[in-house]
């Protein structure tokens, strides 16, 4: 029996997902740092609370993480819930983003670049998660290589690898000069 496409991209966070398929960051310092970097960049919380029950609630959820050298590529959802005055129903606006998270010069994880995910829709992301597959690994496959998101993911991975190689080269160069100084 042939393996399904989803089995080719296993979801490493399948056991840590909550009821909404978001990654639970409790107990994992690296995931907590990545989530904090996303929260630093987003406006979250409840706004416009009034007596009649109208509000806007903004929150963030991590959906997938791909570690590349010292950086990470993160797929996250920014969700805004609008509740009108004195109505029972609320509207939910969900937007997915692909972001490159790196440490800045002070050692704090921040988003250095991001792109809104449009072609790789929320239905595709949730269907991928239900199939126990990784959305970012699927996005890097040939099927999505020519989309804007696929190109951004490739660019983020290459950027992180180049920066890691440059950092390694400069650290090796520093060791080389110290060794020569001893001779």
N, C-alpha and C positions, 0 to 999 in steps of 0.2 A: 504494500500500500504506500502510495506516494505521500510525502510529508506536506502538510499545508503550508502556505506562505507565512502564516502567523508563527509557526514553529521555528522558522528560520530567524526570527527576531525576538528571542525570549525577553519577557519583562522581568527585570531584576528586582523590581519593587512590588511584585504581585502580592506578597505577603504583608506589605506595610500600607496598603491602600485602605481608605475609609469608605463609607457608604456612597460617596460621590465620586469614587475612583481617584481621588487626590492622594498624593503621597503624605503619609503621616510622618512628621519630622521629629516626633518625640523620641528622645533617647539616642539621637544620631547628631553629633556635633557638626559634621560636615553639611548635612542636609539643613540643619537649623541655620547655619551661616549663609547658605544659599537662599533660604527663605527670607532671612533678614535683609539680604541684599535686594531682593525683589520688593520687600516692604518699604525699604528706604526710598525706592524709586516711585512708589505708587501712593496715591491718596486713598487711604482706607478709613473705615469707620462709618458711623451713622450721622447723616447731615439732615438739616431742615426738619427736625422733629418738631411737631406742633400739637396743639390740643386736640385736633380732630383726627389725628392718626396718620398724617401724611409724612413720608420720609424718603430719603435716598440712602440705601445701605451699600457700601462698597467693600468688597473683600477680594482676596487673592488665594489661589490654590496652585500648588506645584503638581504637574502631571508627569514630567519625565526629566531626567538628568543624565547628561553624558559627560563624563570627566575626560579632559584632554590635557595632559601635562599638569600645569599648575592652575589652569582655568577650567571652567565648566560651561557647557551649553545647557540651558534650562528652557523647558517648555512650560509656560504657566498660563493660567486663566485669570483675567481681571473681570469680575462680575459686579454689575450694578443693578440693584433691585429698586424699582420705583414704585412706591405705594401712594396712590392718589388720596386726597382727602375724602373721608367718609365713604370709601368703596371697599368692598371685600377683596377684590382681586389686585394683584400687583404684576408689574411687567419686569422681566429680567432680561438684561442685555449682557451677553457673554462675548468676550473678545479673547482670543488666544494670541500669545506673543512668544517668539523665539528670541532668547537673549544670551549674550556672551557675558559671563560673570567672571571677573578677575580681581585679584588683590590690587589695591592702589598703593602708592608709595608709603602710606602709613600702615599697611597690612590689613586694611578693612576690605571685605568683599563688596564690590559694587558692580553695577551693570555698565559695561563699556560700550555695548552696541546691542540693538534689538530691532526686530522687524515684526510687523503684525502678520499673523498667519491667516490667510484667506482661502487659498486653494485647498489646503489640507484642513477641511472643515471640522467642526466639533463632532458631527456624526461619524466621520472617519476616525477621529481620535478615540471616541468612546467605543466604537466597534472594535478598534484595534486593542483597546484595554480589556474589553470583554473577552477577546480571543487570547488573553494572557500574552500579548505581544508588546514590544516597546515602540511607542509612536516615533521617537527620534530615530531609531534604527530603521524603521520602515520609511521614514521621510528621507533617509540617506540612500535608499534603494534606487535602482534604475528607473522605476515607475515615476518617481517624483524628482529626479535629478534636474530636469529642465524647468521646474517651477521656481518661482521667486523664493519660496521657503527652502527648497532643496539647495539652491545656489547659495543662499545665506548660511545654511548649516555647513555646507562645504567650506565657505569662506571663513566662518568662525573656527572650524576645526583646524584649517590651515594656519590661520593667524595664531592660534594658541600653540600649535606645534612649532611655528617659526620663532615665536617669542621664547619658548622653552629652549630651543636649539641655540638661540642667541645668548640666552642667560648661561647655558652650559658652556658655550664657547668662551665667554668672558671669564667665567669662573675658572676654567681650565687654563686660560692665558695667565690669570693671576697666580695660580699655583706654579706654572712654569717659570715665571720671573722670580718667584721666591726661591725655587730650587736652584736656579742659576746664581742667585745672589749668595747662596751658601757655598757654592763651589769657589 
